[in-house]
Amino acid sequence: MSMQAHVAELERRHQALEKELREEVARPGSDEVRVMDLKRRKLHLKDEITRLRGSPLH
């Protein structure tokens, strides 16, 4: 998988987590632990995307 394809896949997963997070927060009685987990996973992906984009091999 090329670097661009890998970053694109990470961005797709980041967007999917964003959608899932919005849905969870909008749900009555949303699970705060789940919300925190989704945010943590989203941040991890964003950090990875940023790291890869800054990579000299990119």
N, C-alpha and C positions, 0 to 999 in steps of 0.2 A: 504494500500500500504506500503510495507516495505521501510525502509530508502534507501536501495540500489536501489530499483525500482524507488523511487522518484528522486534520484540523476541521475539515468540513463535517466529518462524523461527530467529532466532539461538540461542535456548534449545534448540530442537530439534536444531540442528546441534551445539551444545555437548554435549548428551546422546549424540548419535551418536559424537562423538569420544571421549567418556568410555568408551563401550562398546568401541570399537575399541582404545583404549589398554589397557583391562583384558584384552582378548583377546590383544593383542600381548605384554603383560608375562607372561601365563600360559603363553604358548607356549614350549616348550623352545628354547633358542638364540635368544631374541628379539633383534631388531635394535635396538641401542641408539640408533642414529641415527634410526631410525623412531620410537622411543619419545620421543626428544627433540623431533622434529618435531611429533608429535601433541600433546605437552604445550605446545609453543609456540603451536600453532594454537588449542588449547583456551583458553589464557590470553588470547590476542588476542580471541577471542569474548567471554570473560568481561569483559574491559576494555571492549569495545564495548557490551555489555549494560548494564554499570554506568554508562557515560557516557550512554547513551540514557535510562536510568531517572532519571538526575539532571538531565536536560535540562528547562529550564523549559517547553518545548513539550509535554512528555509528559503 
